[in-house]
Amino acid sequence: MGEKAIFFSPTGGVKKVAEILCNNLFDFTLKEPEIVLKNEDVCYILAPVYYGRVPQVFIERLSKIKGNGAKVVVVAVYGNREFEDALLELKNTAEQIGFKVIAGIGAIAQHSIANTIGEGRPNKSDIEQLNGFKKKIDDKIESGRIGVEIVGNYSYKEIGTMPDYPRAKENCTKCGICVENCPVGAIIYPEETDEKKCIGCMRCVAVCPENARKLNKVIVNAVTEKLKMVCSEPKENTLYI
């Protein structure tokens, strides 16, 4: 039995969760790496949650995989608000491409826009909890049981859009790292972004070596204050098994 983690992680939070659950990582953030799955394999499919949904670019990349009957745990990683329909969307997608879904996890990571929300997560307590989840999942695999009920709505919520996108500031050196690292090819040139393509993943902000790409401060402050009103208390990771 081989274990594999397939993930989409623009700002690194999803990857941190993937590393806790599995050592064999396949990063789908920029492209679809070659992956061959067998019936006896166990996979983790991990995605960030944007507006209660899975980024559609990741769904498109996943659709090119053949699950071949491998068992899979779907994981929605969110910034301490809600994962809403994302976990169910991942489950349905995994089943459509030939996986057998055996469990689901809602995992917390630092919010990609409002960085003070979920700051430092996954933390030590999260690691212990996720390792406990993994033990329960391993026990279920050993028992031979499959299938799981996942919360969410079968008419998924509408995909939200960002009111603005990150822009290059005066200290931009035009190195092009943001262009190379945009998961959807929205950045044509450091100072030119196709706002219709931008999914607001904040990867360009995270990878900029000069800290020269920023989202409008007014928007960041507004998002942060809104989130503080509804999710200031740390939430727990959730296992569906």
N, C-alpha and C positions, 0 to 999 in steps of 0.2 A: 504494500500500500504506500503510495506517494502522496505527500501533502504539498499543496500549492496555494499561493495567495495571489489573486488577480485584483488589481486595484487601480483607482484613478485618484491622484493626490496632488493637486496643483500647489498647495501651500505646505504640505508635509504632515498634516494632522492625520490623514487617513493612513499614510505609510507607517506612522508610529504605532497605530493600532494593529496594522498588518504584521509588523515585526514582533509584536507581543504574541500573536496567535500562530505565526508560522515563520519558518526560516527560508523557505523557497519562494522568492518573490518575483512576480511578473508585473512590471509597471506599464500600465496602459495610458499614462497621462499624455504622452506625446505621440504614441503610435501603438500598433498592435504587435507585440513581440511574438515570435513563433512559440506555440505551446501545443503539445500533443497530450491528450487526456485519455486515460483508460478507465474501464468500468470500475476497477478497484481503487481508483484515486479518490482522495478527499480534498476538496477545494474550499477556499474562502473567497468570496467575491465582495469587495469592499468599495463603497462609493461615498462621497460627500453628499450632503443634503443641501440643495439650493431651493429655497421657497417651497419646501415640502416635497420636492421631486428629485430624481436622479438626473445629473447632467446628461442631456440627450446625446452628446458626443460619445459618452461612455457606453450608453445603450447601443449606439451604432457600432462601436468597436466590439462590444460583446457579441453582437449578432453574427459576427464572422467566426465565432468559436463553435466547435462541436463538442457538446458535453459528454457524449458517448456513455451516458448512464452513470457518470461519476457522481458521488455524493457531494453536496455543497452546503455550506453555511453562508447565508447572505448577511451582510453587515452594513447598516446605514450609520455613518459617522456624522454627528451634528453638533452645532455649537451651543448646546445647553438650552435650546428653545424647544423644538419638537421635530420629530422626523416625519410626521404626518403620513403621506402615502408612499414615501420613498422605499421603505422596507418591503412593502407589498409589491411595488413596481419591480424591485430587484428580484423578488421571488418569482413573479410571473415571467420575467425575462429569462431567468435561469432555466425555468421549466420549458420554455419555448425553444431553447437551444439544446435541450437534451440532458440537463442535469436532474438529479433527484435531490430536492431540497429537504434537508433533515433538521435545520435549525435556523433561527434568525437572531441577530443581535442589534440592539440600538446602542451605539457607543458614543461617548462624549469626547470632544476635542476642542481646543481653543477656537473661538469664532474667528473666521478669516477676515472679517471686516472690523467688528467691534472686539479688538484683541483683549480687552479686560474681561470679556464674558468667557467663562471657561478657561481663564488664563492658567497656563501650566499643565493643562490636561492633554493627554492622559497622564495622571500622576501615580504615585506609588500605590495608593488605594485602588485606582483603576486597574493597574497592572495585576494586583492580587485578585481583584474581582474577575477580570477577563481570563486569567489563568484558571480560576474556579469554573468559569463557564466552559472553558476548553475541556476540563476534566469531565464535566457532565456530558458534553458532546461526544467525547471519546467513549464514555460508557454506553451512550445510545448507539453509537456505531457498532460496538462490540455485541450489543444485544440483537442487532439486525433490524431494528425498527427504523422506518423512514416516515416522512410526512410531518408537517407542522402547520399549525394555524398562525397566520400573521395578521396583525391589525392593519387597517387601512381601508380606503374606499375604492371600489372597483371602477368607479368613474373618477379617475385621478383629478386632483385639483389642477387648475390651469397653471401653466408654467409662468412664473413671474419674471420680470425684467428689471434690470438696474436703471435707476434714474440718471446715472452718469457712468463714466468709465475712468480708470486711472490714466493720468496724463504725465508726460515728462516735464520735469521742473528745470530751473535754470542750471542746475549742476549736472544735468545729463551729459555724458561724454560721447553719446552715440556709439557705444560699443556694440550694440546689436544683440546683447544677451536676451533682452526682452522679446525681440523678434523671433529668435531661435527657440525660445521656451514657451511661446503662447500655444496652448493645447488646441486652439481652433484656428490659428493663423490669422487672428484679427489685427495684429500689429504689423502694418505694412512697412513702417519705418519708425524709429523711436518716437518721433514727433507726429506720427500719423496713424490713427487707429480706425478700423472699420467698426463703428459703434453697433451696427446691426449684427455683426458676428460675435462681438464681445459677450461672454457669458458671466462676467463679473467674478471670475474665480480667484482673482488677486495674485495669480502666479507671477505676473510681471513685477508686482510690488515686492513679492517675497524673494525673487532671484536677483533683483537689481543690486550690483555691488556698490553703487554710490548712494543707495537709498534715495534715488532721484525720481522714482515713479510714485505718485500719490493719488488717492481718491480725494475728491473735494472734502475739505475739513468739515464743512457744514453738514454734508451728508453723513460722514463718519460719526459726528457728534449726535446727529438726529437718530441714527440707527442705534447707537450705543444707549442713548437715553430711553428709547422705546423698548429696547431689550431689557434694560434694567427694571422696567416696570413689570415685565411679565416673566422674567427668568433670572432674577438676581440670585436666587437660592440654587446651590449646586444640585444638579440632578444625578440620579444613579444610572449606571448602565443597565440595560434590560436584556434578558435572555428569553427567547421563545423556543420551546423544545418539545 
